[in-house]
Amino acid sequence: MRSMTGYGRHAVQQDGREATVELKSVNHRYLDFGFRLPRDMQYLEGDMRSQISGALSRGRVDVVLTYVNHRGDARQVSADMALAQTYHKAFKRLKKDLSLSGGLRFADLAAAPGVLTVTQAAEDEQMVAALVQQALAGALEALIASREREGAAMQADMQGIARQLEDIHQQIAALAPQQPERYAQRLTERLKQLRPEEIDPQRLAQEVALFADRCAVDEELARLRAHLDSLNALLGDSQPLGRRLDFLVQEMNREVNTIGSKTSELAITQLVLDAKNALEKLREQLQNVE
């Protein structure tokens, strides 16, 4: 089981180039992305999206790519000769008109705005793409390990909730068959208090039979038992199972609600409330399961 919350980072250096990928994921109904890439590397987004989609199925994943080229040929310096000549003429005119002494130094001319321009050299896109792919693979590995660690803790907690639900199921299954008998006792006592001479055993038996039919929860308990078996099986599965678990919890909640609506026993009502509370805890955990 994996959580949808995690973090992974990995850096790769090769031939003077360095790429670092950071991944941060949080829960989301589907697989969603947010990319922060250098402006001249937006072309990498499609391949990165496909690579992440092959490893994850759900969650909001924020992707940050940092790239540095330390190579000597990573930058180019160009000189604007026409602008330099214009500056030179202007300096000479100022010197003459203002009767200034001293000569024009090269450093002064080179520092003039626009004379020298530093630009990034064109990158080898295939080499950069391969480097980023390696960095992303390492970051994904770290992210998945992080999600699995949190998922293991969630799995243990959910298995505890499943055991609690099984115990509740057993208690309800033991109490449910006693409902008609208890109802018959209560009804007989009430009639004795009101009009003991009018108690008709046949009519009483019919009334108890009708009640037994109305409060029967055998089918609901059988379906709930099957859902609990499915829950235990899924909790042991290593595949993404958030959506399947969510559907299963909905079905279990439906059966528990039906049992609650049919019962007249306070003990069973309390067990139903305990089951709904356990299912709510399970649902909260499911919000972060991949």
C-alpha positions as CSV (number, residue, x, y, z in Angstrom):
1,M,0.0,0.0,0.0
2,R,1.2,3.5,-0.8
3,S,0.3,6.8,0.5
4,M,-0.2,9.7,-1.9
5,T,2.0,12.0,0.3
6,G,5.7,11.9,-0.2
7,Y,8.9,13.6,-1.3
8,G,11.8,12.7,-3.5
9,R,14.9,14.4,-4.7
10,H,17.8,13.3,-6.9
11,A,20.7,15.0,-8.6
12,V,22.8,13.7,-11.5
13,Q,26.1,15.1,-12.8
14,Q,27.7,14.3,-16.1
15,D,30.3,15.9,-18.3
16,G,30.0,19.3,-16.5
17,R,26.2,19.3,-16.5
18,E,24.1,18.9,-13.4
19,A,20.3,18.2,-13.3
20,T,18.3,18.1,-10.0
21,V,14.7,16.9,-9.8
22,E,12.5,17.4,-6.8
23,L,9.1,15.7,-6.5
24,K,6.5,16.5,-3.9
25,S,3.1,14.7,-3.9
26,V,-0.1,15.1,-1.9
27,N,-3.5,13.4,-2.1
28,H,-5.7,14.0,-5.2
29,R,-8.6,12.1,-6.7
30,Y,-6.7,11.6,-10.0
31,L,-3.0,12.0,-11.1
32,D,-2.3,15.7,-11.5
33,F,0.9,17.6,-12.2
34,G,2.5,21.0,-11.5
35,F,5.8,21.7,-13.3
36,R,8.4,24.3,-12.6
37,L,11.0,24.0,-15.4
38,P,13.6,26.4,-16.8
39,R,12.2,28.5,-19.5
40,D,14.3,26.9,-22.2
41,M,13.5,23.4,-21.1
42,Q,9.8,23.4,-21.4
43,Y,10.1,20.8,-24.1
44,L,11.0,18.2,-21.5
45,E,7.5,18.4,-19.8
46,G,5.8,15.8,-22.0
47,D,8.5,13.1,-21.5
48,M,8.6,13.8,-17.7
49,R,4.9,13.6,-17.5
50,S,4.9,10.2,-19.2
51,Q,7.7,8.9,-17.0
52,I,5.8,9.9,-13.8
53,S,2.5,8.5,-15.1
54,G,4.2,5.1,-15.6
55,A,5.2,5.0,-11.9
56,L,2.2,6.6,-10.1
57,S,-1.5,6.3,-10.4
58,R,-2.9,9.0,-8.1
59,G,-1.9,12.2,-6.3
60,R,-1.0,15.8,-7.1
61,V,2.7,15.8,-8.0
62,D,4.7,19.0,-8.1
63,V,7.9,18.8,-10.2
64,V,10.8,21.2,-9.9
65,L,13.8,20.9,-12.3
66,T,17.1,22.7,-11.7
67,Y,19.8,22.6,-14.3
68,V,23.3,24.0,-14.3
69,N,25.9,23.8,-17.0
70,H,29.5,24.1,-15.5
71,R,31.3,23.6,-18.8
72,G,33.6,26.2,-20.2
73,D,31.7,26.4,-23.4
74,A,28.3,26.9,-21.6
75,R,28.4,30.7,-22.2
76,Q,29.4,32.8,-25.2
77,V,30.6,36.4,-25.1
78,S,30.0,38.7,-28.1
79,A,31.1,42.2,-28.7
80,D,29.1,44.9,-30.5
81,M,31.9,46.6,-32.5
82,A,29.6,49.3,-33.9
83,L,28.4,50.3,-30.5
84,A,32.0,50.2,-29.2
85,Q,33.1,52.6,-31.9
86,T,30.2,54.9,-31.1
87,Y,31.3,54.9,-27.5
88,H,34.9,55.6,-28.5
89,K,34.0,58.6,-30.6
90,A,31.7,60.0,-27.9
91,F,34.5,59.6,-25.3
92,K,37.0,61.5,-27.5
93,R,34.5,64.3,-28.1
94,L,33.9,64.6,-24.4
95,K,37.6,64.7,-23.7
96,K,38.1,67.4,-26.3
97,D,35.1,69.6,-25.5
98,L,35.7,69.4,-21.7
99,S,39.5,69.6,-21.9
100,L,40.0,66.4,-20.0
101,S,43.3,64.7,-19.5
102,G,44.2,61.1,-19.7
103,G,43.4,58.4,-22.3
104,L,40.5,56.0,-22.8
105,R,41.1,52.7,-21.2
106,F,40.0,49.4,-22.6
107,A,38.3,48.5,-19.3
108,D,36.2,51.6,-19.5
109,L,35.0,50.8,-23.0
110,A,34.4,47.1,-22.1
111,A,32.3,48.2,-19.1
112,A,30.0,50.4,-21.2
113,P,26.5,49.0,-21.4
114,G,25.8,46.8,-24.4
115,V,29.4,46.5,-25.7
116,L,29.9,43.0,-24.3
117,T,27.0,40.5,-24.1
118,V,27.1,37.1,-22.3
119,T,24.6,34.5,-23.7
120,Q,24.0,30.8,-22.9
121,A,25.4,28.5,-25.5
122,A,23.0,26.2,-27.3
123,E,22.5,23.0,-25.3
124,D,22.7,19.4,-26.6
125,E,19.0,18.7,-26.1
126,Q,19.3,14.9,-26.3
127,M,22.1,14.9,-23.7
128,V,20.1,17.2,-21.4
129,A,17.0,15.0,-21.8
130,A,18.9,11.9,-20.9
131,L,20.4,13.6,-17.9
132,V,17.0,14.8,-16.7
133,Q,15.5,11.3,-17.2
134,Q,18.1,9.9,-14.9
135,A,17.5,12.5,-12.3
136,L,13.7,12.0,-12.5
137,A,14.1,8.2,-12.2
138,G,16.1,8.7,-9.0
139,A,13.6,11.2,-7.6
140,L,10.7,8.9,-8.4
141,E,12.4,6.0,-6.6
142,A,12.9,8.2,-3.5
143,L,9.3,9.5,-3.7
144,I,7.8,6.0,-4.0
145,A,9.9,4.8,-1.1
146,S,8.6,7.7,1.0
147,R,5.0,6.9,-0.1
148,E,5.5,3.3,0.8
149,R,6.8,4.0,4.2
150,E,3.8,6.1,5.1
151,G,1.5,3.6,3.3
152,A,2.8,0.8,5.6
153,A,1.8,2.8,8.7
154,M,-1.6,3.5,7.2
155,Q,-2.0,-0.2,6.2
156,A,-1.3,-1.3,9.8
157,D,-3.9,1.2,11.1
158,M,-6.5,0.1,8.6
159,Q,-6.0,-3.5,9.4
160,G,-6.7,-2.7,13.0
161,I,-9.9,-1.0,12.0
162,A,-10.8,-4.1,9.9
163,R,-10.3,-6.4,12.9
164,Q,-12.6,-4.0,14.9
165,L,-15.3,-4.3,12.2
166,E,-15.0,-8.1,12.2
167,D,-15.5,-8.2,16.0
168,I,-18.6,-5.9,15.6
169,H,-19.9,-8.2,12.9
170,Q,-19.6,-11.2,15.1
171,Q,-21.4,-9.5,18.0
172,I,-24.3,-8.4,15.8
173,A,-24.5,-11.9,14.3
174,A,-24.8,-13.3,17.8
175,L,-27.4,-10.8,19.0
176,A,-29.6,-10.6,15.9
177,P,-31.4,-14.0,16.2
178,Q,-32.5,-13.1,19.7
179,Q,-34.5,-10.1,18.6
180,P,-37.9,-11.9,17.9
181,E,-37.7,-13.7,21.2
182,R,-37.0,-10.4,23.1
183,Y,-39.7,-8.7,21.1
184,A,-42.2,-11.4,22.1
185,Q,-41.3,-11.1,25.7
186,R,-41.7,-7.3,25.7
187,L,-45.0,-7.5,23.8
188,T,-46.4,-10.1,26.2
189,E,-45.5,-8.1,29.2
190,R,-47.1,-5.0,27.8
191,L,-50.3,-6.8,26.9
192,K,-50.4,-8.3,30.4
193,Q,-50.2,-4.8,31.9
194,L,-52.9,-3.5,29.7
195,R,-55.4,-6.3,29.1
196,P,-54.1,-9.7,30.2
197,E,-57.5,-11.4,29.5
198,E,-57.3,-10.4,25.8
199,I,-53.9,-12.1,25.0
200,D,-54.4,-14.3,21.9
201,P,-51.5,-16.7,21.6
202,Q,-52.1,-17.1,17.8
203,R,-52.3,-13.4,17.2
204,L,-49.2,-12.9,19.3
205,A,-47.3,-15.5,17.3
206,Q,-48.3,-13.8,14.0
207,E,-47.2,-10.4,15.3
208,V,-43.8,-11.9,16.4
209,A,-43.4,-13.6,13.0
210,L,-44.0,-10.3,11.2
211,F,-41.5,-8.6,13.4
212,A,-39.0,-11.3,12.9
213,D,-39.3,-10.8,9.1
214,R,-38.9,-7.0,9.4
215,C,-35.8,-7.2,11.7
216,A,-34.1,-10.1,9.8
217,V,-30.5,-9.0,8.9
218,D,-29.1,-12.3,7.7
219,E,-28.6,-11.0,4.2
220,E,-27.0,-7.8,5.3
221,L,-24.7,-9.7,7.7
222,A,-23.7,-12.1,4.9
223,R,-22.9,-9.2,2.5
224,L,-21.0,-7.4,5.2
225,R,-19.0,-10.6,5.9
226,A,-18.1,-10.8,2.2
227,H,-17.1,-7.1,2.1
228,L,-14.9,-7.7,5.2
229,D,-13.2,-10.6,3.4
230,S,-12.6,-8.4,0.4
231,L,-11.3,-5.6,2.6
232,N,-8.7,-7.9,4.2
233,A,-7.7,-9.2,0.8
234,L,-7.2,-5.7,-0.6
235,L,-5.3,-4.5,2.4
236,G,-2.7,-7.2,1.6
237,D,-2.4,-6.1,-2.1
238,S,0.6,-4.1,-3.2
239,Q,-1.2,-2.6,-6.2
240,P,-2.9,0.9,-6.1
241,L,-6.2,0.2,-4.4
242,G,-7.5,3.6,-3.2
243,R,-10.5,3.7,-5.5
244,R,-11.5,0.0,-4.9
245,L,-11.3,0.5,-1.2
246,D,-13.4,3.6,-1.3
247,F,-16.1,1.8,-3.2
248,L,-15.9,-1.1,-0.7
249,V,-16.3,1.2,2.3
250,Q,-19.4,2.7,0.7
251,E,-20.9,-0.7,0.3
252,M,-20.1,-1.7,3.9
253,N,-21.6,1.6,5.2
254,R,-24.8,0.8,3.2
255,E,-25.1,-2.6,4.9
256,V,-24.4,-1.2,8.4
257,N,-27.1,1.5,7.9
258,T,-29.6,-1.1,6.8
259,I,-28.9,-3.2,9.9
260,G,-29.3,-0.1,12.1
261,S,-32.7,0.7,10.5
262,K,-34.0,-2.8,11.1
263,T,-32.9,-3.3,14.7
264,S,-34.9,-2.5,17.8
265,E,-32.2,-3.7,20.2
266,L,-30.2,-1.1,22.0
267,A,-27.1,-3.3,22.1
268,I,-27.2,-3.8,18.3
269,T,-27.8,0.0,17.8
270,Q,-24.7,0.7,19.8
271,L,-22.7,-1.8,17.8
272,V,-24.0,-0.2,14.6
273,L,-22.8,3.2,15.8
274,D,-19.4,1.7,16.6
275,A,-19.2,0.2,13.1
276,K,-20.1,3.6,11.5
277,N,-17.4,5.3,13.6
278,A,-14.9,2.7,12.5
279,L,-15.9,3.1,8.8
280,E,-15.5,6.8,9.1
281,K,-12.0,6.4,10.4
282,L,-11.3,4.0,7.5
283,R,-12.7,6.6,5.0
284,E,-10.5,9.3,6.4
285,Q,-7.4,7.0,5.9
286,L,-8.6,6.2,2.4
287,Q,-8.4,9.9,1.4
288,N,-4.6,9.5,1.2
289,V,-4.3,5.9,-0.3
290,E,-3.0,5.7,-3.9
